[in-house]
Amino acid sequence: MDRDERDYWRRRRWSIWDIFDEMFREMEEEINRMMREFTTLPPSIFEGERRIEGPYVYGVRITIGPDGRPIIERFGNVRTVRGRPMISEEREPLVDVFEDKDEITVIAEIPGVEKEKIKIKISDDRRKLIIKASNEHRKYYKEVELPAEVDPKSAKASYRNGVLEVKLRKIGKSEEKGYEIKVE
């Protein structure tokens, strides 16, 4: 770097756009890294003795966290274990958690299963929602950390067009542990 260039960088003021430039640069690097990793996958991956054929589902959702930094969430059935991609029979659905003053709403995308095949459970500590769903072609599994303790008896779940919506009322401490929720 020559003297004129150093002077330019010393005099230059930072702007809000520099933060966005840095954030997009980081996202582009992450996407490029994932694409390089994904292109090295062989046509099928062996898991133990069983051979798992496609489809391979892999996706990312990028959101901005409360601190202004990007949050990159992966979903699908391709996971990285000890630096190597592995295929799982269970897909991890894309999930959103919305917190209200006295209610938490969890929305999960689990297309292709009947509502009778969906099992939803609240953990004993009432701070985790466990979603399991399956049919002969697809399996889904996700453990969702809840932002607050919830009342399992107040839970309402509905399933329409491949989208599961679970509404839970927040509570303080007390009552019984573990509770299964019926899907309407």
PETAQUI-V52249 format. One record per helix or strand of 2 or more residues. SS is the DSSP state (h for helix, s for strand). FROM is the first residue (numbers start at 1). LEN is the number of residues. If there is no record, write none. Layout:
# PETAQUI-V52249
ss: <SS	SS>
from: <FROM	FROM>
len: <LEN	LEN>
This chain:
# PETAQUI-V52249
ss: <h	h	s	s	s	s	s	s	s	h	s	s	s	s	s	s>
from: <3	16	45	50	58	70	84	95	103	115	118	128	139	150	163	179>
len: <9	24	3	3	7	12	9	5	7	3	5	7	7	11	8	3>
